[in-house]
Amino acid sequence: MSRALPKYNKRRVAIIGGVAAVALSGAVIAGSALAGETSKSTNTQAARTKASPGTVSCPAVAPSLPAIPASAKAEVDRNLALLDTQIAEANKRLVDTVGQGGANFAQNAIIGPLKDKRVATINRIATAIGRTAAKPTGLDSLAPCTLNAGGAAGGGAAASPSASPTQQADGNTGNTGNTGNTGNTGNTNAAGTVNCPAVAPSLPAIPASAKAEVDRNLALLDTQIAEANKRLVDTVGQGGPNFAQNAIVGPLKDKRVATINRIATAIGRTAAKPQGLDSLAACTLNK
């Protein structure tokens, strides 16, 4: 009995030692695996954050304005603040859409529409000043913005270090992914024009107190059409078969809805508010 005990103890020590060795080996393997996973995760995260969406750069408008009449100051200040808001929104959208779209995504979906918004806002500034003083001209030249690409131009495509600022802003250089866009060949010879229903003939009698505001917004409707037609010319050959509809005609409808609603609201302050004018907002594209 006493002789068997040492052998039993030796076996127990051997078994315990083996279990400990296995456990230790497992811990080492698991630790190595976790370390590799952590390293991989860190590298992936670093790769994802390497590209920068860039920012938009727009000309300042305030320094180019003449003396602002006191009667126009509130409206001018409000629209100058709106210009800043539009830039901030565009920069946020650049961040939110990193990696989306093709090489022209940022230009077509963010920079182009930003120009349209700025044209409308700048025109309101000029109109406000022009009511009681000489209306400033040439401010539209301050509407276009460029893209300062920090590493991802056009929605995620890395900008070439040797590319010029214009190339980075347009995102059109090396756009081989768009060469198969045969669906838009009908727009390479003629830009076409937008066709929008006239609003003025559908209006009721306009109260004298609303006439100035109604006339201003009717003029804005014409400006919006002119801007859309110009953009059709400027973007010939860009985008896919639905580009003109999605990037120009659709946004034009949204602008017209807002403008037509302002007309109806102005009339409705002192008379019956006209109904159903929204049906005049949609435009078509004449190829």
Stockholm file with secondary structure:
# STOCKHOLM 1.0

chainA/1-287         MSRALPKYNKRRVAIIGGVAAVALSGAVIAGSALAGETSKSTNTQAARTKASPGTVSCPAVAPSLPAIPASAKAEVDRNLALLDTQIAEANKRLVDTVGQGGANFAQNAIIGPLKDKRVATINRIATAIGRTAAKPTGLDSLAPCTLNAGGAAGGGAAASPSASPTQQADGNTGNTGNTGNTGNTGNTNAAGTVNCPAVAPSLPAIPASAKAEVDRNLALLDTQIAEANKRLVDTVGQGGPNFAQNAIVGPLKDKRVATINRIATAIGRTAAKPQGLDSLAACTLNK
#=GR chainA/1-287 SS CTTHHHHHHHHHHHHHHHHHHHHHHHHHHHHHHHHHHHHHHHHHHHHHHHCCCCEEECCCSGGGCCCCCHHHHHHHHHHHHHHHHHHHHHHHHHHHTTTCSCTTHHIIIIIHHHHHHHHHHHHHHHHHHHTTSCCCCSGGGGCCCEEECSSCBTTTBCCCTTSCHHHHHHCCTTCGGGTTCGGGGGGTTCCCEEECCCSGGGCCCCCHHHHHHHHHHHHHHHHHHHHHHHHHHHTTTCSCTTHHIIIIIHHHHHHHHHHHHHHHHHHHTTSCCCCSGGGGCCCEEEC
#=GC SS_cons         CTTHHHHHHHHHHHHHHHHHHHHHHHHHHHHHHHHHHHHHHHHHHHHHHHCCCCEEECCCSGGGCCCCCHHHHHHHHHHHHHHHHHHHHHHHHHHHTTTCSCTTHHIIIIIHHHHHHHHHHHHHHHHHHHTTSCCCCSGGGGCCCEEECSSCBTTTBCCCTTSCHHHHHHCCTTCGGGTTCGGGGGGTTCCCEEECCCSGGGCCCCCHHHHHHHHHHHHHHHHHHHHHHHHHHHTTTCSCTTHHIIIIIHHHHHHHHHHHHHHHHHHHTTSCCCCSGGGGCCCEEEC
//
